[in-house]
Amino acid sequence: MAKKLLLAGGGHAHMMLLARIGYLTKEGYEVTVVQPSDHHYYSGMGPGMLSGFYTADDIRFRTRFVVERQGGRFIRDKVIHIDADNRIVKLESGICEEYDVLSCNTGSFVPFTAIKGKTDRIFGAKPIERLLEAQKQIITGCNNHNLSIGVIGGGAAAAEIAGNVHLLAKKNGCKGVKIRVFAGRKLMKNAAPAIQRIVRKYFQKKNIIIDESGHVERIENSTVIMQNGQNHTPDYIFLATGVQPSPLFSTSNLPTGPDGGLLVNKYLQCPDHPEIFGGGDCIYYEPRPLAKVGVYAVRQNPVLLHNVVAGLQGNDLLKFNPGGGFLAIFNLGEEYGALQKGPFHWGGKASFILKDYIDKKFMTRFQDLEKENAHVPGSS
Ligand SMILES: Cc1cc2nc3c(=O)[nH]c(=O)nc-3n(C[C@H](O)[C@H](O)[C@H](O)COP(=O)(O)OP(=O)(O)OC[C@H]3O[C@@H](n4cnc5c(N)ncnc54)[C@H](O)[C@@H]3O)c2cc1C
């Protein structure tokens, strides 16, 4: 009987595996991909899509199309349970799927749950596709020249969303938009001081308020209630308070790290169940915790591809090397970027142009799979 490979999520760490489905099906393996959407969105370009600088098609991969074109099976659904002892995954629709090898790339979510009342004007930084709905609503809201928007969170995602939602409102005729970033005690506190200064200066120029008076306690009927007792009622709220791995692994009683991510060893393999692999934001890498950034998911691709195929074929596994520091460029809107690489920092248009170039190159590399006779990245 054909061996079954199941990919839970078609995220950034599965790009090369998705590209090799044609090879795997030709070798006689049954490949199934489960994902809640026919597309996967590239998060690095998400804030740029929010502002309208990119279209949805610019920043998404046609996962279903790519899978089916190569002879794989795509199921639009969500994995909600992994029965590792019986090698079965349960999907939200109630369907059960068997596997011989399972690879998980189900990402992360924003865990802010202290919300009571209406939620239709509250948007999480993830999933990225939800930013499209936010964009639609805010364009309509721009009829109100006193539009106010709250962004809860003090990290890079919050800064990128604030800058890009400002641009969106401005482009849609709402020059007086009031944006308040609820940044806790300090905006971008994990970034280098030079980056903090670049972002602060840019926000001051755009009249984006940086509220560093404390943390948000809860949201009640669209009112943001802070621990210091202050209240604000913006028209729209974005939540960018950090992410947590999808809860799938803890609820499935699989080994997890302290953040609830699937525990994987140096081979990106679950130590208790060697036929389960994983990559991206949903894992906890046992040798050392990794930041939840797409850079690591992208770096995991070749090792995950090799090891998943080795798992099917019984070959030796490769070790994942997370590598050293990485280039980070934050898109603050209006083609203005803040770049950080080691001790080097730069704020301005050149940083944005570089980010745009790198992001588009990544997209083209894998979107090319959607074309006839495409070269398959990762193939020799
Ligand atoms: C606004 C924003 C901007 C960012 N910008 C950058 C940046 O510029 N550079 C950078 O390095 N990092 C950036 N990050 C971090 C980056 O988003 C994550 O590290 C990256 O998305 C991780 O990739 P992933 O594939 O693990 O997860 P995801 O991108 O979340 O992908 C997971 C996939 O799995 C699917 N899925 C989810 N649950 C299930 C399930 N139960 N069953 C099946 N499928 C499922 C989802 O639909 C999705 O397609 C940003 C994050 C945010 C929020």
The ligand as an SDF file (V2000), in Angstrom:
LIG
                    3D

 53 58  0  0  0  0  0  0  0  0999 V2000
    1.9380   41.5370   10.9010 C   0  0  0  0  0  0  0  0  0  0  0  0
    3.1120   40.6060   10.9260 C   0  0  0  0  0  0  0  0  0  0  0  0
    4.2460   40.8880   10.1620 C   0  0  0  0  0  0  0  0  0  0  0  0
    5.3580   40.0430   10.1760 C   0  0  0  0  0  0  0  0  0  0  0  0
    6.4500   40.3560    9.4270 N   0  0  0  0  0  0  0  0  0  0  0  0
    7.5060   39.5280    9.4190 C   0  0  0  0  0  0  0  0  0  0  0  0
    8.6660   39.8300    8.6130 C   0  0  0  0  0  0  0  0  0  0  0  0
    8.7110   40.8430    7.9100 O   0  0  0  0  0  0  0  0  0  0  0  0
    9.6990   38.9490    8.6480 N   0  0  0  0  0  0  0  0  0  0  0  0
    9.6710   37.8160    9.4170 C   0  0  0  0  0  0  0  0  0  0  0  0
   10.6370   37.0430    9.4090 O   0  0  0  0  0  0  0  0  0  0  0  0
    8.6030   37.5100   10.1830 N   0  0  0  0  0  0  0  0  0  0  0  0
    7.5260   38.3280   10.2040 C   0  0  0  0  0  0  0  0  0  0  0  0
    6.4440   38.0200   10.9790 N   0  0  0  0  0  0  0  0  0  0  0  0
    6.4430   36.7610   11.7340 C   0  0  0  0  0  0  0  0  0  0  0  0
    5.9070   35.6810   10.8070 C   0  0  0  0  0  0  0  0  0  0  0  0
    4.5700   35.9800   10.5450 O   0  0  0  0  0  0  0  0  0  0  0  0
    5.8610   34.2760   11.3620 C   0  0  0  0  0  0  0  0  0  0  0  0
    7.0330   33.9370   11.9950 O   0  0  0  0  0  0  0  0  0  0  0  0
    5.5810   33.3300   10.1820 C   0  0  0  0  0  0  0  0  0  0  0  0
    4.2880   33.5890    9.6670 O   0  0  0  0  0  0  0  0  0  0  0  0
    5.6640   31.8930   10.6110 C   0  0  0  0  0  0  0  0  0  0  0  0
    5.3450   31.0990    9.5210 O   0  0  0  0  0  0  0  0  0  0  0  0
    4.5150   29.7760    9.7030 P   0  0  0  0  0  0  0  0  0  0  0  0
    4.4480   29.1720    8.3590 O   0  0  0  0  0  0  0  0  0  0  0  0
    5.0420   28.9820   10.8160 O   0  0  0  0  0  0  0  0  0  0  0  0
    3.0540   30.2290   10.1850 O   0  0  0  0  0  0  0  0  0  0  0  0
    1.8840   30.9110    9.3880 P   0  0  0  0  0  0  0  0  0  0  0  0
    2.4010   31.9440    8.4690 O   0  0  0  0  0  0  0  0  0  0  0  0
    0.9020   31.3240   10.4330 O   0  0  0  0  0  0  0  0  0  0  0  0
    1.2440   29.7510    8.4980 O   0  0  0  0  0  0  0  0  0  0  0  0
    0.5570   28.6770    9.0460 C   0  0  0  0  0  0  0  0  0  0  0  0
   -0.3550   28.0710    8.0070 C   0  0  0  0  0  0  0  0  0  0  0  0
   -1.0210   26.9740    8.6260 O   0  0  0  0  0  0  0  0  0  0  0  0
   -2.4270   27.0510    8.4160 C   0  0  0  0  0  0  0  0  0  0  0  0
   -3.0610   26.4840    9.6200 N   0  0  0  0  0  0  0  0  0  0  0  0
   -3.2250   27.0890   10.8190 C   0  0  0  0  0  0  0  0  0  0  0  0
   -3.8220   26.2370   11.6930 N   0  0  0  0  0  0  0  0  0  0  0  0
   -4.0150   25.0850   11.0150 C   0  0  0  0  0  0  0  0  0  0  0  0
   -4.5700   23.8140   11.3790 C   0  0  0  0  0  0  0  0  0  0  0  0
   -5.0380   23.5990   12.5950 N   0  0  0  0  0  0  0  0  0  0  0  0
   -4.6340   22.8350   10.4480 N   0  0  0  0  0  0  0  0  0  0  0  0
   -4.1430   23.0610    9.2010 C   0  0  0  0  0  0  0  0  0  0  0  0
   -3.5970   24.2340    8.8060 N   0  0  0  0  0  0  0  0  0  0  0  0
   -3.5290   25.2280    9.7020 C   0  0  0  0  0  0  0  0  0  0  0  0
   -2.7020   28.5360    8.2250 C   0  0  0  0  0  0  0  0  0  0  0  0
   -3.8730   28.7330    7.4620 O   0  0  0  0  0  0  0  0  0  0  0  0
   -1.4420   29.0240    7.5130 C   0  0  0  0  0  0  0  0  0  0  0  0
   -1.5860   28.8900    6.1260 O   0  0  0  0  0  0  0  0  0  0  0  0
    5.3290   38.8730   10.9850 C   0  0  0  0  0  0  0  0  0  0  0  0
    4.1920   38.5860   11.7360 C   0  0  0  0  0  0  0  0  0  0  0  0
    3.0900   39.4260   11.7140 C   0  0  0  0  0  0  0  0  0  0  0  0
    1.8730   39.0810   12.5420 C   0  0  0  0  0  0  0  0  0  0  0  0
  1  2  1  0
  2  3  1  0
  2 52  2  0
  3  4  2  0
  4  5  1  0
  4 50  1  0
  5  6  2  0
  6  7  1  0
  6 13  1  0
  7  8  2  0
  7  9  1  0
  9 10  1  0
 10 11  2  0
 10 12  1  0
 12 13  2  0
 13 14  1  0
 14 15  1  0
 14 50  1  0
 15 16  1  0
 16 17  1  0
 16 18  1  0
 18 19  1  0
 18 20  1  0
 20 21  1  0
 20 22  1  0
 22 23  1  0
 23 24  1  0
 24 25  2  0
 24 26  1  0
 24 27  1  0
 27 28  1  0
 28 29  2  0
 28 30  1  0
 28 31  1  0
 31 32  1  0
 32 33  1  0
 33 34  1  0
 33 48  1  0
 34 35  1  0
 35 36  1  0
 35 46  1  0
 36 37  1  0
 36 45  1  0
 37 38  2  0
 38 39  1  0
 39 40  1  0
 39 45  2  0
 40 41  1  0
 40 42  2  0
 42 43  1  0
 43 44  2  0
 44 45  1  0
 46 47  1  0
 46 48  1  0
 48 49  1  0
 50 51  2  0
 51 52  1  0
 52 53  1  0
M  END
$$$$
